[in-house]
Amino acid sequence: MKILVPIAKVPDTTSKIAFVDNNTKFSQEGVTYIMNPTDEWYALVRAVELKEKNGGEVVVIHVGGADSEQIIRKALAIGADKAVRVDADPTDAFFVASQIAAHAKTEGYDLIIAGKETIDYNSYEVGGMVAELLDLQSVALVQKLDIEGGVATIVREIEGGTETVEVKLPLVVCAQKELAEARIPNMKGIMAARTKPLTVVPATDAPKLTTIANYVLPEKAKEVKLIDKDNVAELVRLLHEEAKVI
């Protein structure tokens, strides 16, 4: 079985975020980057688990510059067999999906596992777009994934509960929490990652469908007021006069 896992580079959640050029560009000064957690912890780890169980190959693909190599090598250390880097700036979700789909069209993947969303934009778009561009079935919000005889048995989240479906391969799934448990690369994996193939390919032509008008930081958290449990009248007054929710 041949599995493709797209991985993205995102700012570490501990990094201080700022914007420049009249709030139209993200400032990279002092920012630490990591592999997108849903790509790493759930999509990639489950792909490696499926390879270990059923045999096959796991390939990771990343759209980005040479400064992403450390993140790509980490994916190889976790257990991917080889990597592809599309040498281009990931300008928007459609552009990224187009690069992934262009690669996948020629490689005959049985399964593409993408993270549910990236933690920087939370747009939740790339996986579905890849499926559409490849004309493949897709299943989102996947919590459990098993493969047997060319058929995927999937448990996915739906409103109010879960749903179990069976889908024939090839297939695109979007992974979320519960699909796998994070793995920390061991020394053997780290050493092996140094020699695993990382192929750099040029980007294909794809339109940029979105532009950034401006960025805005979220409002700072408001002061919390603690009300004594016996002072119900004061609580009601605050909810009515300040919070204006009653």
DAQUICOR-V798410 format. One record per residue. SS is DSSP state (H for helix, E for strand, - for the rest). OMEGA is omega in whole degrees, -180 to 180 (NA if undefined). NEAR is the number of other ideal C-beta (glycine too) atoms within 10 Angstrom. Layout:
[[SS,OMEGA,NEAR] [SS,OMEGA,NEAR]]
This chain:
[[-,-178,17] [E,-173,18] [E,176,25] [E,179,26] [E,173,28] [E,177,28] [-,-179,28] [-,174,27] [E,-178,21] [E,176,20] [E,173,16] [-,-177,10] [-,178,11] [-,-179,8] [-,176,14] [-,-175,9] [-,176,13] [-,-179,14] [E,-178,15] [E,179,12] [-,178,9] [-,177,8] [-,178,14] [-,-180,12] [E,178,12] [E,180,15] [-,-180,13] [-,-178,12] [-,177,7] [-,-177,8] [-,174,15] [-,-178,9] [E,179,18] [E,171,18] [E,-179,23] [-,-173,23] [H,-179,18] [H,174,24] [H,-176,29] [H,-170,23] [H,-173,21] [H,-176,26] [H,-176,32] [H,-178,30] [H,179,21] [H,177,24] [H,179,29] [H,178,21] [H,179,18] [H,177,22] [H,-180,18] [H,-179,11] [H,-171,12] [H,-174,13] [-,178,8] [-,-173,16] [E,175,15] [E,179,27] [E,173,23] [E,178,29] [E,-179,25] [E,175,26] [E,-177,26] [E,-176,21] [-,-178,13] [H,180,9] [H,178,10] [H,-172,20] [H,-179,15] [H,179,11] [H,179,23] [H,180,24] [H,176,18] [H,177,20] [H,177,27] [H,178,23] [H,179,21] [H,177,25] [-,175,20] [-,-176,27] [-,178,17] [E,-174,14] [E,175,25] [E,174,22] [E,175,21] [E,-172,22] [E,-178,14] [-,176,17] [-,-179,12] [-,-170,19] [-,175,17] [-,-173,20] [H,-179,21] [H,178,17] [H,180,24] [H,180,27] [H,180,24] [H,179,24] [H,179,26] [H,-178,26] [H,-180,22] [H,176,17] [H,-174,20] [H,-177,23] [-,-175,13] [-,-171,7] [-,176,11] [-,179,8] [-,176,23] [-,-173,18] [E,172,23] [E,179,28] [E,178,28] [E,171,31] [E,-178,27] [-,-178,24] [-,175,20] [-,-175,23] [-,178,16] [-,-179,15] [-,179,12] [-,-175,9] [-,174,11] [-,-174,16] [-,-166,17] [H,-178,29] [H,180,27] [H,179,16] [H,178,20] [H,179,25] [H,-179,23] [H,-179,13] [H,179,18] [H,-177,19] [-,179,8] [-,172,18] [E,179,15] [E,177,19] [E,-176,19] [E,177,19] [E,-174,19] [E,179,26] [E,-180,15] [E,-176,14] [E,175,24] [E,-179,15] [E,178,19] [E,176,10] [-,178,6] [-,180,10] [E,177,13] [E,171,22] [E,-169,13] [E,169,23] [E,-179,17] [E,-180,19] [E,171,16] [E,-179,9] [-,177,5] [-,-180,5] [E,180,6] [E,180,13] [E,177,12] [E,-179,9] [E,173,12] [E,-176,10] [E,177,16] [E,173,10] [-,3,16] [-,-168,19] [E,171,21] [E,176,29] [E,177,26] [E,-170,26] [E,173,27] [-,-177,19] [-,-178,13] [-,-178,13] [-,180,26] [-,175,21] [-,-176,10] [-,176,11] [-,173,16] [-,-180,7] [-,176,17] [-,-175,11] [H,179,8] [H,180,9] [H,180,18] [H,179,14] [H,-179,11] [H,-177,15] [H,-178,20] [-,-176,9] [-,178,7] [-,-174,16] [-,173,10] [E,-177,16] [E,177,12] [E,-178,11] [E,177,14] [E,179,8] [-,172,17] [-,179,14] [-,177,7] [-,-179,18] [-,172,9] [-,-172,11] [-,-179,11] [-,174,12] [-,179,8] [-,177,12] [-,175,8] [-,176,10] [-,177,15] [-,176,8] [-,178,9] [-,178,6] [-,176,6] [-,-179,6] [-,180,6] [-,-180,6] [-,179,5] [-,176,5] [-,179,10] [-,-178,5] [-,178,14] [-,-176,8] [-,-180,7] [-,-177,7] [-,-177,11] [H,-178,10] [H,179,9] [H,177,12] [H,180,13] [H,-180,12] [H,-179,13] [H,178,16] [H,-178,13] [H,-172,11] [H,-177,9] [-,179,9] [-,179,9] [-,178,8] [-,175,7] [-,NA,9]]
